[in-house]
Amino acid sequence: MDRLPVAAPDLRGNEERYVVDAIRSSWISSTGPYVDRFEREFAAFSGARAAVSVANGTVALHLALLALAAGPGDEVIVPSLTYVATANAVRYVGAEPVFVDVDPATWCIDPAAVENALTPRTKGIIAVHLYGHPADMDAINRLATKHGLWVVEDAAEAHGAQYRGRRAGSLGTIGTFSFYGNKIVTSGEGGAVTVDDPELERRIRLFRGQGMDPQRRYFFPVIGYNYRLTNVACALLCAQLERWMELAGRRAAVFEAYERALSQVAGIGFQPRADWAEPARWLFCITVDEAGFGMSRDELAGRLDADNIETRPFFHPLHRLPPYEHRIGSNRPLPVTDHLALAGLNLPTSSLMTDEDVARVVTAIKNARR
Ligand SMILES: Cc1ncc(COP(=O)(O)O)c(C=O)c1O
């Protein structure tokens, strides 16, 4: 049987037509009508005043931290259970990531752990909406207000997720997104920064465009970066946003089918869902309890691989990676992160999957126990 990938882009709408249009127009660099349209539409989508298109989700984080003037001597509190880019961006600006545990009720940064990690050097918090589930933003924002901190939402995996009816990307000081090929909305590589504050937007655009003064061509008041996204990539994104309801709807159906079919399987657990959350359906998550299921997460992944089904283990705890194992917070016990990192597995999830594809994965999981 064909290999079932863990993620696959769904480009069956106007994607090809808009890309061809961008090429024929000769607007293939980082200015053009699709850039303007995407930035306008993505701001409306995420509920922020402005959206800035950028080259990927990693530089979106870097630009957020540059705009917030994070730098050497500053501490930024981050969850240990996230993609490595969340912490790397903190190091890019010379600041110190401080690792804290995640909350078992959300798998996102634990507000109580944040409070315990505060020091006079703390400047901000990066709340990651992990695997599409929003972090508890009211609790995080309350702490931030009390202690004069900024909050970056890393919404790379959480397109369209809602917290108490408000969209991810409009809940903190700055929001960041990734449009990598495995994301719900994709341009292959791509990203966005969402922001309400006009001064922060100005700084994000300044650093994105090599630091060039918009009023004075070829004058550079700061050291900037080339982190722009092309009109061709934005053409893809415009076509993807047109299809949001279709893309999100099909993914929700895949999630429901998995949940229904796996809910009776002993030893298999699901991502929790807070009652205030409307999560994005990114990659379907299970946890494998070795005692209950009869084999470890890695053994199950091996069995599925032998059946030509690709899966993905959860992120390795960042506080245990070589660049970070000796940094602040790395010697604290982070039991929820450690447990999930060992037990969690992402199953194939895309809007291209048929009911038969989901059934194939479910059958392979059930058969693996025999
Ligand atoms: C939580 C998180 N943050 C940041 C990124 C970085 O995005 P990109 O791969 O587009 O650089 C990703 C992943 O792709 C992610 O999952």
The ligand as an ORCA input file, in Angstrom:
! r2SCAN-3c Opt
* xyz 0 1
  C       5.811     25.837     17.658
  C       6.615     26.196     16.447
  N       7.292     27.348     16.438
  C       8.019     27.741     15.375
  C       8.105     26.962     14.239
  C       8.997     27.402     13.133
  O       8.364     27.577     11.916
  P       9.165     27.384     10.527
  O       9.405     25.916     10.371
  O       8.222     27.934      9.510
  O      10.427     28.162     10.620
  C       7.407     25.736     14.201
  C       7.439     24.850     13.075
  O       7.488     24.623     12.115
  C       6.656     25.334     15.331
  O       6.013     24.169     15.340
*
